[in-house]
Amino acid sequence: MAKWSRPYGDGGEHDAKATIAVLGSAVVAVLIPAGGLAAGEFTPAVAIVYAVFIPSWVTLVWRVTLVGVYVGFEGIKIRHVWHTRVIPWTQLNRAWAGQADDFDAWQIWVTGGDPERDHPTPIWRAGSRTRHRNRIVLDQQEFVAVLAALNRRP
């Protein structure tokens, strides 16, 4: 099993924030139906809705907190909210900075695996006026350092 780490920021601080976000979300998701049960408004239909909603909500919060780029022994892992892609070091062509699709911002892209396809990462350079949702926004120095780390093969 590969050990993945972020080539930016303080990983320990982010991991603690992610854990708190997920646990807080789970507690709130459990307290809402508990309040309905105490008020006597908890029916089988409501129980089914909560049985679907609570795990979905906690999973979504967890996926949002994991958004980012990771490096490990196997290669580069790019995590977005809805999908994760791993590009092995042997298939990596390059990591490069380019214009973000449909935004006035720079982001890191990775070319690997299929040479005809570039993979966007959620790593953006600070300075854009665009709202950055589910993206990691880095200052210029850290952005360049991450780009260098992604191009460095073990």
Accessible surface in RSA format (square Angstrom, percent):
REM  Atomic radii and reference values for relative SASA: ProtOr
REM  Chains: A
REM  Algorithm: Lee & Richards
REM  Probe-radius: 1.40
REM  Slices: 20
REM RES _ NUM      All-atoms   Total-Side   Main-Chain    Non-polar    All polar
REM                ABS   REL    ABS   REL    ABS   REL    ABS   REL    ABS   REL
RES MET A   1   239.66 124.1 154.89 102.5  84.77 201.8 133.40 113.4 106.26 140.8
RES ALA A   2    19.93  18.3   1.84   2.8  18.09  41.2   8.18  11.5  11.75  31.1
RES LYS A   3   168.35  82.1 154.20  94.6  14.15  33.7 118.66 106.8  49.69  52.9
RES TRP A   4    49.30  19.8  31.95  15.5  17.35  40.7  22.30  11.9  27.00  43.8
RES SER A   5    56.42  47.7  50.99  68.1   5.43  12.5  35.49  75.6  20.93  29.3
RES ARG A   6    34.91  14.7  12.78   6.5  22.12  52.7   4.78   6.5  30.12  18.3
RES PRO A   7    31.93  23.3   3.52   3.2  28.40 103.2  17.64  14.6  14.29  88.8
RES TYR A   8    17.63   8.2   9.65   5.5   7.98  20.8  15.50  11.6   2.14   2.6
RES GLY A   9    58.37  72.0   0.00   N/A  58.37  72.0  32.31  88.7  26.06  58.4
RES ASP A  10    91.33  64.0  73.98  73.6  17.34  41.0  33.09  77.9  58.24  58.1
RES GLY A  11    28.28  34.9   0.00   N/A  28.28  34.9  20.19  55.4   8.09  18.1
RES GLY A  12    51.58  63.6   0.00   N/A  51.58  63.6  37.31 102.4  14.27  32.0
RES GLU A  13    88.97  51.1  80.23  60.7   8.73  20.8  32.39  62.6  56.58  46.2
RES HIS A  14    50.83  27.8  48.65  33.8   2.18   5.6  39.32  40.5  11.51  13.4
RES ASP A  15    78.65  55.1  76.33  76.0   2.32   5.5  28.58  67.3  50.07  49.9
RES ALA A  16    52.72  48.5  43.35  66.9   9.37  21.3  51.81  73.0   0.91   2.4
RES LYS A  17   124.59  60.8 119.18  73.1   5.41  12.9  78.44  70.6  46.16  49.2
RES ALA A  18     5.32   4.9   3.30   5.1   2.02   4.6   4.90   6.9   0.42   1.1
RES THR A  19    65.15  46.3  64.28  65.2   0.87   2.1  45.15  60.6  20.00  30.2
RES ILE A  20   122.12  69.5 120.44  89.7   1.69   4.1 121.22  87.3   0.90   2.4
RES ALA A  21    41.51  38.2  27.11  41.8  14.40  32.8  38.03  53.6   3.48   9.2
RES VAL A  22    20.29  13.3  20.29  18.4   0.00   0.0  20.29  17.6   0.00   0.0
RES LEU A  23   107.47  59.9 107.16  76.7   0.31   0.8 107.39  75.4   0.08   0.2
RES GLY A  24    34.05  42.0   0.00   N/A  34.05  42.0  33.06  90.7   0.99   2.2
RES SER A  25    14.86  12.6   5.63   7.5   9.23  21.3  12.52  26.7   2.34   3.3
RES ALA A  26    28.28  26.0  28.03  43.3   0.26   0.6  28.28  39.8   0.00   0.0
RES VAL A  27    84.11  55.3  80.88  73.2   3.23   7.8  84.04  73.0   0.07   0.2
RES VAL A  28    85.09  56.0  84.83  76.8   0.26   0.6  85.09  73.9   0.00   0.0
RES ALA A  29     3.00   2.8   0.79   1.2   2.21   5.0   2.34   3.3   0.66   1.8
RES VAL A  30    84.52  55.6  83.34  75.4   1.18   2.8  83.59  72.6   0.92   2.5
RES LEU A  31   110.27  61.4 103.66  74.2   6.61  16.6 103.85  72.9   6.42  17.3
RES ILE A  32    92.06  52.4  80.55  60.0  11.50  27.7  87.03  62.7   5.02  13.6
RES PRO A  33    13.59   9.9  12.81  11.7   0.77   2.8  13.16  10.9   0.43   2.7
RES ALA A  34    47.01  43.2  37.64  58.1   9.38  21.3  42.04  59.2   4.98  13.2
RES GLY A  35    41.99  51.8   0.00   N/A  41.99  51.8  36.00  98.8   5.99  13.4
RES GLY A  36    18.89  23.3   0.00   N/A  18.89  23.3  16.52  45.3   2.37   5.3
RES LEU A  37   115.50  64.3 104.70  74.9  10.80  27.1 104.70  73.5  10.80  29.1
RES ALA A  38    93.78  86.2  50.93  78.6  42.85  97.5  63.41  89.3  30.37  80.4
RES ALA A  39    68.28  62.8  32.41  50.0  35.87  81.6  44.36  62.5  23.92  63.4
RES GLY A  40    66.93  82.5   0.00   N/A  66.93  82.5  33.60  92.2  33.34  74.7
RES GLU A  41   124.35  71.4 109.14  82.6  15.21  36.2  41.36  80.0  82.98  67.8
RES PHE A  42    69.07  34.6  42.72  26.5  26.36  68.6  42.73  25.9  26.34  75.4
RES THR A  43    67.05  47.7  64.34  65.2   2.71   6.5  63.04  84.7   4.01   6.1
RES PRO A  44   110.07  80.2 103.35  94.2   6.72  24.4 109.38  90.3   0.69   4.3
RES ALA A  45    67.84  62.4  59.94  92.5   7.90  18.0  64.57  90.9   3.27   8.7
RES VAL A  46    49.29  32.4  48.04  43.5   1.25   3.0  49.28  42.8   0.01   0.0
RES ALA A  47    36.36  33.4  31.98  49.3   4.39  10.0  32.98  46.4   3.39   9.0
RES ILE A  48   116.96  66.6 115.49  86.0   1.47   3.5 116.96  84.2   0.00   0.0
RES VAL A  49    94.37  62.1  89.61  81.1   4.76  11.5  93.41  81.2   0.96   2.6
RES TYR A  50    46.58  21.7  46.47  26.4   0.11   0.3  21.30  16.0  25.28  31.2
RES ALA A  51    68.11  62.6  45.80  70.7  22.32  50.8  56.68  79.8  11.43  30.3
RES VAL A  52    98.49  64.8  93.29  84.5   5.20  12.5  97.61  84.8   0.88   2.4
RES PHE A  53    87.61  43.8  84.01  52.0   3.61   9.4  87.51  53.1   0.10   0.3
RES ILE A  54    35.84  20.4  35.84  26.7   0.00   0.0  35.84  25.8   0.00   0.0
RES PRO A  55    73.64  53.7  65.40  59.6   8.25  30.0  73.35  60.6   0.29   1.8
RES SER A  56    62.38  52.7  50.91  67.9  11.47  26.4  36.95  78.7  25.43  35.6
RES TRP A  57   107.66  43.2 104.17  50.4   3.49   8.2  98.32  52.4   9.34  15.2
RES VAL A  58    32.09  21.1  32.09  29.0   0.00   0.0  32.09  27.9   0.00   0.0
RES THR A  59    79.66  56.7  75.75  76.8   3.92   9.3  55.07  74.0  24.59  37.2
RES LEU A  60    59.97  33.4  57.03  40.8   2.94   7.4  59.63  41.9   0.34   0.9
RES VAL A  61    24.61  16.2  22.96  20.8   1.65   4.0  24.61  21.4   0.00   0.0
RES TRP A  62   102.50  41.1 102.50  49.6   0.00   0.0  84.79  45.2  17.71  28.7
RES ARG A  63    52.59  22.1  51.92  26.5   0.66   1.6  26.32  36.0  26.27  15.9
RES VAL A  64    59.92  39.4  52.54  47.6   7.38  17.8  52.54  45.6   7.38  20.0
RES THR A  65    21.84  15.5  15.38  15.6   6.47  15.4  21.08  28.3   0.76   1.2
RES LEU A  66    26.55  14.8  26.55  19.0   0.00   0.0  26.55  18.6   0.00   0.0
RES VAL A  67     4.41   2.9   3.36   3.0   1.05   2.5   3.41   3.0   1.00   2.7
RES GLY A  68     0.00   0.0   0.00   N/A   0.00   0.0   0.00   0.0   0.00   0.0
RES VAL A  69     0.00   0.0   0.00   0.0   0.00   0.0   0.00   0.0   0.00   0.0
RES TYR A  70    16.32   7.6  16.32   9.3   0.00   0.0  16.31  12.3   0.01   0.0
RES VAL A  71    28.78  18.9  27.46  24.9   1.32   3.2  27.46  23.9   1.32   3.6
RES GLY A  72    13.37  16.5   0.00   N/A  13.37  16.5  10.90  29.9   2.47   5.5
RES PHE A  73   175.13  87.6 158.56  98.2  16.57  43.1 163.25  99.0  11.88  34.0
RES GLU A  74    89.65  51.5  78.09  59.1  11.57  27.5  31.57  61.1  58.08  47.4
RES GLY A  75     0.00   0.0   0.00   N/A   0.00   0.0   0.00   0.0   0.00   0.0
RES ILE A  76     0.03   0.0   0.03   0.0   0.00   0.0   0.03   0.0   0.00   0.0
RES LYS A  77    31.53  15.4  31.53  19.3   0.00   0.0   5.93   5.3  25.60  27.3
RES ILE A  78     1.81   1.0   1.81   1.3   0.00   0.0   1.81   1.3   0.00   0.0
RES ARG A  79    47.75  20.0  47.75  24.3   0.00   0.0   0.60   0.8  47.15  28.6
RES HIS A  80    38.88  21.2  38.24  26.6   0.63   1.6  21.74  22.4  17.14  19.9
RES VAL A  81    15.21  10.0  11.14  10.1   4.06   9.8  11.14   9.7   4.06  11.0
RES TRP A  82   206.66  82.9 175.96  85.2  30.70  72.1 153.09  81.6  53.57  86.9
RES HIS A  83    86.85  47.5  80.72  56.1   6.13  15.7  70.00  72.1  16.85  19.6
RES THR A  84    54.05  38.4  21.82  22.1  32.23  76.8  21.82  29.3  32.23  48.7
RES ARG A  85    63.25  26.6  58.85  30.0   4.40  10.5  17.36  23.7  45.89  27.8
RES VAL A  86    64.43  42.4  41.96  38.0  22.47  54.1  41.96  36.5  22.47  60.9
RES ILE A  87     5.34   3.0   4.71   3.5   0.63   1.5   5.24   3.8   0.11   0.3
RES PRO A  88    46.64  34.0  46.63  42.5   0.01   0.0  46.64  38.5   0.00   0.0
RES TRP A  89    26.70  10.7  23.81  11.5   2.89   6.8  24.00  12.8   2.70   4.4
RES THR A  90   134.18  95.4  94.83  96.1  39.34  93.8  90.05 121.0  44.12  66.7
RES GLN A  91    89.16  49.9  80.05  58.5   9.11  21.7  24.95  53.1  64.21  48.7
RES LEU A  92     7.08   3.9   0.00   0.0   7.08  17.8   0.00   0.0   7.08  19.1
RES ASN A  93    82.11  56.6  57.34  55.4  24.77  59.6  21.15  50.9  60.95  58.9
RES ARG A  94   123.33  51.8 122.80  62.6   0.53   1.3  43.32  59.2  80.01  48.5
RES ALA A  95     5.71   5.3   0.00   0.0   5.71  13.0   0.00   0.0   5.71  15.1
RES TRP A  96    58.63  23.5  56.71  27.4   1.92   4.5  58.63  31.3   0.00   0.0
RES ALA A  97    36.48  33.5  18.44  28.5  18.03  41.0  18.44  26.0  18.03  47.8
RES GLY A  98     5.18   6.4   0.00   N/A   5.18   6.4   5.18  14.2   0.00   0.0
RES GLN A  99    95.17  53.2  81.99  59.9  13.18  31.4  51.17 108.9  44.01  33.4
RES ALA A 100     2.37   2.2   0.24   0.4   2.13   4.9   0.24   0.3   2.13   5.7
RES ASP A 101    93.07  65.2  83.50  83.1   9.57  22.6  31.74  74.7  61.33  61.2
RES ASP A 102   145.96 102.2 101.76 101.3  44.20 104.5  39.85  93.8 106.11 105.8
RES PHE A 103    74.92  37.5  61.40  38.0  13.52  35.2  68.95  41.8   5.97  17.1
RES ASP A 104    92.14  64.5  82.86  82.5   9.28  21.9  34.12  80.3  58.02  57.9
RES ALA A 105     5.59   5.1   0.00   0.0   5.59  12.7   5.30   7.5   0.29   0.8
RES TRP A 106   107.37  43.1 106.11  51.4   1.26   3.0  86.23  46.0  21.14  34.3
RES GLN A 107    10.30   5.8  10.30   7.5   0.00   0.0   0.00   0.0  10.30   7.8
RES ILE A 108     0.00   0.0   0.00   0.0   0.00   0.0   0.00   0.0   0.00   0.0
RES TRP A 109    22.38   9.0  22.38  10.8   0.00   0.0  21.93  11.7   0.45   0.7
RES VAL A 110     0.00   0.0   0.00   0.0   0.00   0.0   0.00   0.0   0.00   0.0
RES THR A 111    12.13   8.6  12.13  12.3   0.00   0.0  11.97  16.1   0.16   0.2
RES GLY A 112     0.63   0.8   0.00   N/A   0.63   0.8   0.00   0.0   0.63   1.4
RES GLY A 113    40.40  49.8   0.00   N/A  40.40  49.8  18.01  49.4  22.39  50.1
RES ASP A 114    74.73  52.3  65.56  65.3   9.17  21.7  31.08  73.1  43.65  43.5
RES PRO A 115    92.64  67.5  74.21  67.6  18.43  67.0  74.21  61.3  18.43 114.5
RES GLU A 116   160.89  92.4 125.29  94.8  35.60  84.8  52.74 102.0 108.15  88.3
RES ARG A 117   121.58  51.0 118.61  60.5   2.97   7.1  36.48  49.9  85.10  51.6
RES ASP A 118    59.77  41.9  45.74  45.5  14.03  33.2   5.64  13.3  54.13  54.0
RES HIS A 119    10.30   5.6  10.23   7.1   0.07   0.2   6.28   6.5   4.02   4.7
RES PRO A 120    48.02  35.0  47.09  42.9   0.92   3.4  47.09  38.9   0.92   5.7
RES THR A 121     0.51   0.4   0.00   0.0   0.51   1.2   0.00   0.0   0.51   0.8
RES PRO A 122     3.08   2.2   0.80   0.7   2.28   8.3   3.08   2.5   0.00   0.0
RES ILE A 123     0.00   0.0   0.00   0.0   0.00   0.0   0.00   0.0   0.00   0.0
RES TRP A 124     4.26   1.7   4.26   2.1   0.00   0.0   3.25   1.7   1.01   1.6
RES ARG A 125    78.17  32.8  76.38  38.9   1.79   4.3   2.83   3.9  75.33  45.7
RES ALA A 126    45.04  41.4  33.55  51.8  11.49  26.1  34.05  48.0  10.99  29.1
RES GLY A 127    77.62  95.7   0.00   N/A  77.62  95.7  42.32 116.1  35.30  79.1
RES SER A 128    25.95  21.9   1.34   1.8  24.61  56.7   6.69  14.2  19.26  27.0
RES ARG A 129   218.72  91.8 183.61  93.6  35.11  83.6  88.95 121.6 129.77  78.6
RES THR A 130    33.40  23.8  20.72  21.0  12.68  30.2  19.15  25.7  14.25  21.5
RES ARG A 131   188.51  79.1 172.87  88.1  15.64  37.2  81.61 111.5 106.89  64.8
RES HIS A 132    51.65  28.2  19.99  13.9  31.66  81.0  19.40  20.0  32.25  37.5
RES ARG A 133   159.77  67.1 153.72  78.4   6.06  14.4  61.61  84.2  98.16  59.5
RES ASN A 134    64.01  44.1  44.20  42.7  19.81  47.7  14.85  35.7  49.16  47.5
RES ARG A 135    71.16  29.9  52.89  27.0  18.27  43.5   4.05   5.5  67.12  40.7
RES ILE A 136    37.67  21.4  35.60  26.5   2.07   5.0  37.67  27.1   0.00   0.0
RES VAL A 137    60.81  40.0  33.23  30.1  27.58  66.4  33.23  28.9  27.58  74.8
RES LEU A 138    11.72   6.5   9.42   6.7   2.30   5.8  11.72   8.2   0.00   0.0
RES ASP A 139    83.28  58.3  76.58  76.2   6.70  15.8  35.88  84.4  47.40  47.3
RES GLN A 140   114.09  63.8 108.99  79.7   5.09  12.1  24.39  51.9  89.69  68.0
RES GLN A 141   155.04  86.7 144.74 105.8  10.30  24.5  52.83 112.5 102.21  77.5
RES GLU A 142    55.31  31.8  51.03  38.6   4.27  10.2  21.73  42.0  33.57  27.4
RES PHE A 143     7.17   3.6   7.17   4.4   0.00   0.0   7.17   4.3   0.00   0.0
RES VAL A 144    83.53  55.0  82.98  75.1   0.56   1.3  82.98  72.1   0.56   1.5
RES ALA A 145    54.30  49.9  44.11  68.1  10.20  23.2  50.77  71.5   3.53   9.3
RES VAL A 146     0.06   0.0   0.06   0.1   0.00   0.0   0.06   0.1   0.00   0.0
RES LEU A 147    34.45  19.2  34.45  24.6   0.00   0.0  34.45  24.2   0.00   0.0
RES ALA A 148    50.95  46.8  38.82  59.9  12.13  27.6  47.35  66.7   3.61   9.6
RES ALA A 149    19.17  17.6  14.32  22.1   4.85  11.0  14.32  20.2   4.85  12.8
RES LEU A 150     0.00   0.0   0.00   0.0   0.00   0.0   0.00   0.0   0.00   0.0
RES ASN A 151    57.51  39.7  43.89  42.4  13.63  32.8  23.17  55.8  34.34  33.2
RES ARG A 152   155.54  65.3 144.26  73.5  11.29  26.9  71.48  97.7  84.06  50.9
RES ARG A 153   113.05  47.5  89.16  45.5  23.88  56.9  46.06  63.0  66.98  40.6
RES PRO A 154   117.94  86.0  45.36  41.3  72.58 263.8  85.31  70.4  32.63 202.8
END  Absolute sums over single chains surface
CHAIN  1 A     9445.4       7654.4       1791.0       6045.3       3400.0
END  Absolute sums over all chains
TOTAL          9445.4       7654.4       1791.0       6045.3       3400.0
